[in-house]
């Protein structure tokens, strides 16, 4: 009997996402905390050096809030945009189309797919679309002044390859962070 329970426990550990039910209050509080963290991380890009490293972390709070609840994730995304509008309007173009969009995409993909390849491609495609919108629609120099605002298929291919790698990294980190969050929640109960 212990052998059967051990196998069942192993099977539950390999599935993702872990299912933990949160009360409405816990969801709202966690969503607010993740919103604040996303806004702080995105704002850290103002400080050179370590600030850029911290601004990369903006994706994680949005992914985690989506894993708690898609509604909370979407609310965190839009609330982060509102906080950035108040505190740092210069980041309003970057967050909704890059780190925030990737967080929403990965969080949503985690909810619907179990396959890492599907999750990575969906996140990478979304990030590519966001970067291309900034470059070619809004003509915002998100990749610096060296990248032209005229459409170039080589640049798009490089953006897509970068987005796939970046999405894969955040898919792996998001899984690990979600497991830590879920384990800490289960232990407290």
QUINORRA-V648812 format. One record per run of one state. SS is the DSSP state (A for helix, B for strand, O for the rest). FROM is the first residue (numbers start at 0). TO is the last residue. Records with the same first field share a line. If there is no record, write none. Layout:
SS=FROM-TO  FROM-TO
This chain:
O=0-0  14-22  46-48  56-56  68-68  87-87  97-97  112-114  137-151  188-188
A=1-13  23-45  49-55  57-67  69-86  88-96  98-111  115-136  152-187
